[in-house]
Amino acid sequence: MLMSYKQLCDMVDAGIITHVDLSQVNSASIDIRLGDIVELEYCYTGPDKELAELREISLKKREALVTRKHSFSKDGPLRIYPGECFLAHSIELFNLPNNLSAMFKLKSSCGRIFLEHMNAGWCDAGWHGSALTMEFKNNSRNHVIVLEGGEKIGQMVFFSHEMVPADKSYAVRGRYNKDKGVSGAKPAIVFGEESDEIAQEVFEENQKAVPNIMSDDADLRRDVIISNEE
């Protein structure tokens, strides 16, 4: 079930999303803002500023791109030239319980200047302690896009569902938990006894968090978490 305004406000109050203001809550989404650090794909050049070489990276090995960092607070606005790609992170941090998943959607104003998101914005239940890393490209042919830190760049929509088993949660199986900034590709995590402990800890925390997003309205309580009985 898609979460709407009152439920989203309850989620903010419960700490499922932090570093967010209630003014960012829309009818069925929460606005996401650009964090301070952006990482642009690095172009290798020769002495004459010509492309010197292309670098191979392995998807199988989850090798990260070579990038250069830009800080809005130190370097000011960022100019993205046609064809340039970059990674950015949200100001907001997320702590999804095991019965809630989310998806990032680009702002329509970004789409209308051909600033494209790479459609990698699905966030599984259990993802926690993290800012959202976003992948962008200037898809225009003749325009330089200027970005500033703190700008609204997109929105998150949230879906409630049945509780995911603790050992199947992204809290245990995911690569990108507890990332407070931009995160490039990561190798697979290794499962073991520690993962079981993490799963149990997150499961218990999620169980405690669930009542906090409930309204006093009984109908809303039933809507926030979909159970088998419904």
Short mmCIF file of the C-alpha atoms (twelve columns), coordinates in Angstrom:
data_MODEL
# 
_entry.id   MODEL 
# 
loop_
_atom_site.group_PDB 
_atom_site.id 
_atom_site.type_symbol 
_atom_site.label_atom_id 
_atom_site.label_alt_id 
_atom_site.label_comp_id 
_atom_site.label_asym_id 
_atom_site.label_seq_id 
_atom_site.Cartn_x 
_atom_site.Cartn_y 
_atom_site.Cartn_z 
_atom_site.pdbx_PDB_model_num 
ATOM 1   C CA . MET A 1   0.000  0.000   0.000   1 
ATOM 2   C CA . LEU A 2   1.246  3.477   -0.923  1 
ATOM 3   C CA . MET A 3   1.685  5.687   2.147   1 
ATOM 4   C CA . SER A 4   -0.045 9.073   2.154   1 
ATOM 5   C CA . TYR A 5   0.318  12.378  4.006   1 
ATOM 6   C CA . LYS A 6   -0.746 11.517  7.568   1 
ATOM 7   C CA . GLN A 7   1.138  8.234   7.540   1 
ATOM 8   C CA . LEU A 8   4.260  9.957   6.181   1 
ATOM 9   C CA . CYS A 9   4.101  12.537  8.979   1 
ATOM 10  C CA . ASP A 10  3.861  9.707   11.515  1 
ATOM 11  C CA . MET A 11  6.931  8.087   9.928   1 
ATOM 12  C CA . VAL A 12  8.901  11.319  10.300  1 
ATOM 13  C CA . ASP A 13  7.835  11.588  13.961  1 
ATOM 14  C CA . ALA A 14  8.931  7.966   14.505  1 
ATOM 15  C CA . GLY A 15  12.434 8.622   13.103  1 
ATOM 16  C CA . ILE A 16  12.047 6.363   10.072  1 
ATOM 17  C CA . ILE A 17  13.246 9.393   8.082   1 
ATOM 18  C CA . THR A 18  15.517 11.902  9.840   1 
ATOM 19  C CA . HIS A 19  17.074 15.261  8.878   1 
ATOM 20  C CA . VAL A 20  13.737 16.135  7.317   1 
ATOM 21  C CA . ASP A 21  11.158 18.850  7.953   1 
ATOM 22  C CA . LEU A 22  7.414  18.305  7.856   1 
ATOM 23  C CA . SER A 23  7.229  20.982  5.146   1 
ATOM 24  C CA . GLN A 24  8.848  18.396  2.819   1 
ATOM 25  C CA . VAL A 25  5.916  16.009  3.203   1 
ATOM 26  C CA . ASN A 26  3.627  15.957  0.167   1 
ATOM 27  C CA . SER A 27  0.319  14.170  -0.399  1 
ATOM 28  C CA . ALA A 28  2.030  10.816  -1.082  1 
ATOM 29  C CA . SER A 29  5.792  11.500  -1.066  1 
ATOM 30  C CA . ILE A 30  8.592  13.229  0.841   1 
ATOM 31  C CA . ASP A 31  10.891 15.716  -0.901  1 
ATOM 32  C CA . ILE A 32  14.580 14.766  -1.063  1 
ATOM 33  C CA . ARG A 33  17.359 17.366  -1.073  1 
ATOM 34  C CA . LEU A 34  20.902 17.336  -2.439  1 
ATOM 35  C CA . GLY A 35  23.552 16.712  0.200   1 
ATOM 36  C CA . ASP A 36  26.875 18.540  0.345   1 
ATOM 37  C CA . ILE A 37  29.114 16.092  -1.546  1 
ATOM 38  C CA . VAL A 38  28.831 15.158  -5.214  1 
ATOM 39  C CA . GLU A 39  31.164 12.761  -7.018  1 
ATOM 40  C CA . LEU A 40  31.588 13.317  -10.755 1 
ATOM 41  C CA . GLU A 41  32.863 10.657  -13.111 1 
ATOM 42  C CA . TYR A 42  36.550 11.420  -13.640 1 
ATOM 43  C CA . CYS A 43  37.775 11.836  -17.194 1 
ATOM 44  C CA . TYR A 44  41.363 10.743  -17.829 1 
ATOM 45  C CA . THR A 45  43.098 13.287  -20.067 1 
ATOM 46  C CA . GLY A 46  46.465 13.658  -21.697 1 
ATOM 47  C CA . PRO A 47  48.726 16.747  -21.807 1 
ATOM 48  C CA . ASP A 48  46.565 18.274  -24.534 1 
ATOM 49  C CA . LYS A 49  43.370 17.692  -22.575 1 
ATOM 50  C CA . GLU A 50  42.378 14.916  -24.941 1 
ATOM 51  C CA . LEU A 51  40.887 11.672  -23.727 1 
ATOM 52  C CA . ALA A 52  43.867 9.517   -22.835 1 
ATOM 53  C CA . GLU A 53  42.282 6.220   -21.959 1 
ATOM 54  C CA . LEU A 54  39.109 4.433   -21.005 1 
ATOM 55  C CA . ARG A 55  39.024 2.488   -17.772 1 
ATOM 56  C CA . GLU A 56  37.470 -0.942  -17.403 1 
ATOM 57  C CA . ILE A 57  35.424 -1.689  -14.303 1 
ATOM 58  C CA . SER A 58  33.808 -5.007  -13.481 1 
ATOM 59  C CA . LEU A 59  30.127 -5.172  -12.598 1 
ATOM 60  C CA . LYS A 60  30.651 -8.705  -11.269 1 
ATOM 61  C CA . LYS A 61  33.312 -7.441  -8.840  1 
ATOM 62  C CA . ARG A 62  31.214 -4.337  -8.069  1 
ATOM 63  C CA . GLU A 63  34.147 -2.055  -8.860  1 
ATOM 64  C CA . ALA A 64  33.423 1.642   -8.321  1 
ATOM 65  C CA . LEU A 65  33.863 4.424   -10.848 1 
ATOM 66  C CA . VAL A 66  36.832 6.742   -10.566 1 
ATOM 67  C CA . THR A 67  35.399 10.092  -9.486  1 
ATOM 68  C CA . ARG A 68  36.347 13.556  -8.285  1 
ATOM 69  C CA . LYS A 69  34.588 15.191  -5.361  1 
ATOM 70  C CA . HIS A 70  32.768 18.497  -5.288  1 
ATOM 71  C CA . SER A 71  31.580 20.083  -2.054  1 
ATOM 72  C CA . PHE A 72  28.788 22.630  -2.351  1 
ATOM 73  C CA . SER A 73  29.760 24.228  0.975   1 
ATOM 74  C CA . LYS A 74  33.394 24.689  -0.112  1 
ATOM 75  C CA . ASP A 75  33.269 24.855  -3.908  1 
ATOM 76  C CA . GLY A 76  29.920 26.548  -4.523  1 
ATOM 77  C CA . PRO A 77  27.395 25.647  -7.245  1 
ATOM 78  C CA . LEU A 78  28.157 22.707  -9.532  1 
ATOM 79  C CA . ARG A 79  27.993 22.918  -13.322 1 
ATOM 80  C CA . ILE A 80  27.067 19.693  -15.074 1 
ATOM 81  C CA . TYR A 81  27.939 19.655  -18.775 1 
ATOM 82  C CA . PRO A 82  26.045 17.655  -21.425 1 
ATOM 83  C CA . GLY A 83  26.774 13.950  -21.032 1 
ATOM 84  C CA . GLU A 84  28.359 14.273  -17.595 1 
ATOM 85  C CA . CYS A 85  27.406 11.736  -14.910 1 
ATOM 86  C CA . PHE A 86  27.631 12.136  -11.166 1 
ATOM 87  C CA . LEU A 87  26.690 10.536  -7.858  1 
ATOM 88  C CA . ALA A 88  24.975 12.557  -5.142  1 
ATOM 89  C CA . HIS A 89  23.520 11.845  -1.715  1 
ATOM 90  C CA . SER A 90  20.440 12.998  0.129   1 
ATOM 91  C CA . ILE A 91  20.477 15.158  3.230   1 
ATOM 92  C CA . GLU A 92  17.793 12.883  4.647   1 
ATOM 93  C CA . LEU A 93  18.671 9.617   6.408   1 
ATOM 94  C CA . PHE A 94  16.489 6.505   6.295   1 
ATOM 95  C CA . ASN A 95  15.720 3.669   8.721   1 
ATOM 96  C CA . LEU A 96  13.221 1.416   6.999   1 
ATOM 97  C CA . PRO A 97  11.551 -1.205  9.191   1 
ATOM 98  C CA . ASN A 98  11.002 -4.696  7.830   1 
ATOM 99  C CA . ASN A 99  7.477  -3.889  6.684   1 
ATOM 100 C CA . LEU A 100 8.276  -0.771  4.663   1 
ATOM 101 C CA . SER A 101 10.039 -0.282  1.295   1 
ATOM 102 C CA . ALA A 102 10.616 2.907   -0.686  1 
ATOM 103 C CA . MET A 103 11.351 4.253   -4.158  1 
ATOM 104 C CA . PHE A 104 13.065 7.441   -5.325  1 
ATOM 105 C CA . LYS A 105 11.349 9.473   -8.038  1 
ATOM 106 C CA . LEU A 106 12.872 12.433  -9.871  1 
ATOM 107 C CA . LYS A 107 11.259 15.866  -9.608  1 
ATOM 108 C CA . SER A 108 9.382  16.752  -12.793 1 
ATOM 109 C CA . SER A 109 11.285 20.045  -13.014 1 
ATOM 110 C CA . CYS A 110 14.522 18.024  -13.278 1 
ATOM 111 C CA . GLY A 111 13.095 15.886  -16.051 1 
ATOM 112 C CA . ARG A 112 12.098 18.983  -17.984 1 
ATOM 113 C CA . ILE A 113 15.706 20.138  -18.218 1 
ATOM 114 C CA . PHE A 114 16.836 16.579  -19.076 1 
ATOM 115 C CA . LEU A 115 18.591 15.939  -15.794 1 
ATOM 116 C CA . GLU A 116 18.092 12.189  -15.693 1 
ATOM 117 C CA . HIS A 117 18.173 9.769   -12.779 1 
ATOM 118 C CA . MET A 118 19.492 6.272   -13.541 1 
ATOM 119 C CA . ASN A 119 16.391 4.458   -12.241 1 
ATOM 120 C CA . ALA A 120 18.274 2.689   -9.444  1 
ATOM 121 C CA . GLY A 121 16.205 4.113   -6.615  1 
ATOM 122 C CA . TRP A 122 14.503 1.081   -5.073  1 
ATOM 123 C CA . CYS A 123 15.066 0.742   -1.301  1 
ATOM 124 C CA . ASP A 124 14.251 -2.603  0.314   1 
ATOM 125 C CA . ALA A 125 12.788 -3.101  3.768   1 
ATOM 126 C CA . GLY A 126 15.474 -3.082  6.465   1 
ATOM 127 C CA . TRP A 127 17.709 -0.520  4.750   1 
ATOM 128 C CA . HIS A 128 18.899 1.641   7.629   1 
ATOM 129 C CA . GLY A 129 21.231 4.354   8.883   1 
ATOM 130 C CA . SER A 130 21.818 5.670   5.375   1 
ATOM 131 C CA . ALA A 131 21.490 8.619   3.097   1 
ATOM 132 C CA . LEU A 132 20.237 7.789   -0.389  1 
ATOM 133 C CA . THR A 133 22.893 7.711   -3.115  1 
ATOM 134 C CA . MET A 134 21.479 8.971   -6.417  1 
ATOM 135 C CA . GLU A 135 22.889 8.573   -9.918  1 
ATOM 136 C CA . PHE A 136 22.401 11.434  -12.394 1 
ATOM 137 C CA . LYS A 137 23.265 12.432  -15.950 1 
ATOM 138 C CA . ASN A 138 22.859 15.647  -17.923 1 
ATOM 139 C CA . ASN A 139 21.023 14.308  -20.944 1 
ATOM 140 C CA . SER A 140 20.664 17.657  -22.683 1 
ATOM 141 C CA . ARG A 141 22.755 18.396  -25.765 1 
ATOM 142 C CA . ASN A 142 23.287 22.152  -25.493 1 
ATOM 143 C CA . HIS A 143 22.817 23.184  -21.853 1 
ATOM 144 C CA . VAL A 144 24.977 23.281  -18.735 1 
ATOM 145 C CA . ILE A 145 22.878 22.471  -15.654 1 
ATOM 146 C CA . VAL A 146 23.758 24.378  -12.483 1 
ATOM 147 C CA . LEU A 147 23.012 22.706  -9.138  1 
ATOM 148 C CA . GLU A 148 23.262 23.964  -5.574  1 
ATOM 149 C CA . GLY A 149 23.409 22.062  -2.307  1 
ATOM 150 C CA . GLY A 150 20.131 21.661  -0.459  1 
ATOM 151 C CA . GLU A 151 17.988 21.871  -3.597  1 
ATOM 152 C CA . LYS A 152 14.966 19.599  -3.879  1 
ATOM 153 C CA . ILE A 153 16.028 16.974  -6.397  1 
ATOM 154 C CA . GLY A 154 13.362 14.292  -6.085  1 
ATOM 155 C CA . GLN A 155 10.947 12.568  -3.766  1 
ATOM 156 C CA . MET A 156 10.599 9.265   -1.964  1 
ATOM 157 C CA . VAL A 157 7.424  7.225   -2.015  1 
ATOM 158 C CA . PHE A 158 6.852  4.495   0.585   1 
ATOM 159 C CA . PHE A 159 5.018  1.181   0.435   1 
ATOM 160 C CA . SER A 160 3.832  -0.838  3.435   1 
ATOM 161 C CA . HIS A 161 3.702  -4.638  3.180   1 
ATOM 162 C CA . GLU A 162 3.859  -7.790  5.266   1 
ATOM 163 C CA . MET A 163 6.784  -8.061  7.657   1 
ATOM 164 C CA . VAL A 164 9.898  -9.463  5.948   1 
ATOM 165 C CA . PRO A 165 11.611 -12.344 7.815   1 
ATOM 166 C CA . ALA A 166 14.558 -10.945 9.756   1 
ATOM 167 C CA . ASP A 167 17.119 -13.082 7.929   1 
ATOM 168 C CA . LYS A 168 15.809 -11.852 4.548   1 
ATOM 169 C CA . SER A 169 15.864 -8.180  5.484   1 
ATOM 170 C CA . TYR A 170 18.121 -5.701  3.680   1 
ATOM 171 C CA . ALA A 171 19.506 -4.982  7.145   1 
ATOM 172 C CA . VAL A 172 21.395 -8.274  6.794   1 
ATOM 173 C CA . ARG A 173 21.592 -8.892  3.062   1 
ATOM 174 C CA . GLY A 174 22.252 -5.363  1.769   1 
ATOM 175 C CA . ARG A 175 25.525 -3.685  0.815   1 
ATOM 176 C CA . TYR A 176 24.562 -0.089  1.409   1 
ATOM 177 C CA . ASN A 177 23.512 0.241   5.044   1 
ATOM 178 C CA . LYS A 178 24.921 2.992   7.285   1 
ATOM 179 C CA . ASP A 179 26.226 5.099   4.391   1 
ATOM 180 C CA . LYS A 180 25.972 8.736   5.469   1 
ATOM 181 C CA . GLY A 181 27.218 10.126  2.142   1 
ATOM 182 C CA . VAL A 182 27.797 9.166   -1.479  1 
ATOM 183 C CA . SER A 183 28.481 5.468   -1.919  1 
ATOM 184 C CA . GLY A 184 29.893 3.895   -5.062  1 
ATOM 185 C CA . ALA A 185 29.518 0.233   -6.002  1 
ATOM 186 C CA . LYS A 186 30.509 -2.203  -3.234  1 
ATOM 187 C CA . PRO A 187 31.504 -5.885  -3.273  1 
ATOM 188 C CA . ALA A 188 29.114 -8.432  -1.790  1 
ATOM 189 C CA . ILE A 189 28.930 -8.760  1.979   1 
ATOM 190 C CA . VAL A 190 29.854 -12.051 3.620   1 
ATOM 191 C CA . PHE A 191 27.111 -13.786 5.560   1 
ATOM 192 C CA . GLY A 192 27.870 -15.484 8.863   1 
ATOM 193 C CA . GLU A 193 27.005 -15.575 12.546  1 
ATOM 194 C CA . GLU A 194 27.270 -11.798 12.746  1 
ATOM 195 C CA . SER A 195 24.484 -11.426 10.189  1 
ATOM 196 C CA . ASP A 196 22.133 -13.425 12.405  1 
ATOM 197 C CA . GLU A 197 22.854 -11.104 15.327  1 
ATOM 198 C CA . ILE A 198 22.292 -8.038  13.152  1 
ATOM 199 C CA . ALA A 199 19.049 -9.479  11.828  1 
ATOM 200 C CA . GLN A 200 17.714 -10.132 15.323  1 
ATOM 201 C CA . GLU A 201 18.742 -6.679  16.531  1 
ATOM 202 C CA . VAL A 202 17.093 -4.911  13.600  1 
ATOM 203 C CA . PHE A 203 13.987 -7.080  13.872  1 
ATOM 204 C CA . GLU A 204 13.577 -6.167  17.544  1 
ATOM 205 C CA . GLU A 205 14.124 -2.464  16.815  1 
ATOM 206 C CA . ASN A 206 11.570 -2.584  14.008  1 
ATOM 207 C CA . GLN A 207 9.020  -4.251  16.259  1 
ATOM 208 C CA . LYS A 208 9.427  -1.401  18.732  1 
ATOM 209 C CA . ALA A 209 9.210  1.243   15.985  1 
ATOM 210 C CA . VAL A 210 5.989  -0.033  14.450  1 
ATOM 211 C CA . PRO A 211 3.600  1.322   17.135  1 
ATOM 212 C CA . ASN A 212 5.225  4.741   16.916  1 
ATOM 213 C CA . ILE A 213 3.971  5.343   13.383  1 
ATOM 214 C CA . MET A 214 0.396  4.509   14.336  1 
ATOM 215 C CA . SER A 215 -2.199 7.215   14.680  1 
ATOM 216 C CA . ASP A 216 -4.870 7.192   17.375  1 
ATOM 217 C CA . ASP A 217 -7.274 6.604   14.520  1 
ATOM 218 C CA . ALA A 218 -8.017 2.856   14.401  1 
ATOM 219 C CA . ASP A 219 -8.591 2.938   10.643  1 
ATOM 220 C CA . LEU A 220 -5.167 4.488   10.080  1 
ATOM 221 C CA . ARG A 221 -3.575 1.852   12.289  1 
ATOM 222 C CA . ARG A 222 -4.938 -0.827  10.008  1 
ATOM 223 C CA . ASP A 223 -3.675 1.037   6.940   1 
ATOM 224 C CA . VAL A 224 -0.093 1.602   8.093   1 
ATOM 225 C CA . ILE A 225 0.783  -2.096  8.241   1 
ATOM 226 C CA . ILE A 226 -0.939 -4.612  6.041   1 
ATOM 227 C CA . SER A 227 -1.319 -7.927  7.811   1 
ATOM 228 C CA . ASN A 228 -2.469 -11.298 6.557   1 
ATOM 229 C CA . GLU A 229 -5.726 -10.785 8.405   1 
ATOM 230 C CA . GLU A 230 -6.575 -7.940  6.010   1 
# 
